[in-house]
Amino acid sequence: MDVRIARIFFIVLLAVSISGCSSVLTRMGPLVYKLEDGKKSVGEFSKYKFSGGIHSNVIYLEKTPLCAEIAEKVRVAQKQRRGRVFSMVEMVIFGLGMLDAANSYAIVENSRIVTPLAKYETGKFSVCGEREPATNEMLVIEDKQRTLHKQAATDANGNLDLDTVLADENRVLNLTISLASDQTRAVSFLYTPGR
């Protein structure tokens, strides 16, 4: 009789372990919701990044188009894996816990539901075009003593000859040169006529 009870107990225990406690508990568990960052993409043109320099009293200016980075906020609903302890016990006792663990992971992955909520600009920018000459870009040219203030535009090649703009000046000038559209970023240059 004791052998018979032991066999029945062993068969019940085997049936329970084969049924996969971890899988059953994971399947019966509720979905857990959380917010996550989704895909990032490049938006539309936003602004130009300017670069250039000065060589022999000639300013050369180039511009590179920048586009805003767009991020997506999504709501993810997914079941959480439950009953890990049962699958570990099953691994030790019966060796079937691996199957139960793999099945519970599959249940979690199959339950995943992603719902897009909103898209927004991250404040970061990425290059979205080729660098080109900054044609017809208005520059503000001032000296440090505030006795000179001129504006001039670059030509079709993005160049501006300071000797032409300052033809009536014959003295050395400590200049500050900035874009008319953004005077917060300026370049200092020591101008010597006819250099």
Rosetta blueprint (number, residue, H / E / L):
1 M L
2 D H
3 V H
4 R H
5 I H
6 A H
7 R H
8 I H
9 F H
10 F H
11 I H
12 V H
13 L H
14 L H
15 A H
16 V H
17 S H
18 I H
19 S H
20 G L
21 C H
22 S H
23 S H
24 V H
25 L H
26 T H
27 R H
28 M H
29 G L
30 P L
31 L E
32 V E
33 Y E
34 K E
35 L E
36 E E
37 D E
38 G E
39 K E
40 K E
41 S E
42 V E
43 G E
44 E E
45 F E
46 S E
47 K E
48 Y E
49 K E
50 F E
51 S E
52 G E
53 G E
54 I E
55 H E
56 S L
57 N L
58 V E
59 I E
60 Y E
61 L E
62 E E
63 K E
64 T E
65 P E
66 L E
67 C E
68 A E
69 E E
70 I E
71 A E
72 E E
73 K E
74 V E
75 R E
76 V E
77 A E
78 Q E
79 K E
80 Q L
81 R L
82 R L
83 G L
84 R H
85 V H
86 F H
87 S H
88 M H
89 V H
90 E H
91 M H
92 V H
93 I H
94 F L
95 G L
96 L L
97 G H
98 M H
99 L H
100 D H
101 A H
102 A H
103 N H
104 S H
105 Y H
106 A H
107 I H
108 V H
109 E H
110 N H
111 S L
112 R L
113 I E
114 V E
115 T E
116 P E
117 L E
118 A E
119 K E
120 Y E
121 E E
122 T E
123 G E
124 K E
125 F E
126 S E
127 V E
128 C L
129 G L
130 E L
131 R L
132 E E
133 P E
134 A L
135 T L
136 N L
137 E L
138 M E
139 L E
140 V E
141 I E
142 E E
143 D E
144 K L
145 Q L
146 R L
147 T L
148 L L
149 H E
150 K E
151 Q E
152 A E
153 A E
154 T L
155 D L
156 A L
157 N L
158 G L
159 N E
160 L E
161 D E
162 L H
163 D H
164 T H
165 V H
166 L L
167 A L
168 D L
169 E L
170 N L
171 R L
172 V L
173 L E
174 N E
175 L E
176 T E
177 I E
178 S E
179 L E
180 A L
181 S L
182 D L
183 Q L
184 T L
185 R L
186 A E
187 V E
188 S E
189 F E
190 L E
191 Y E
192 T L
193 P L
194 G L
195 R L
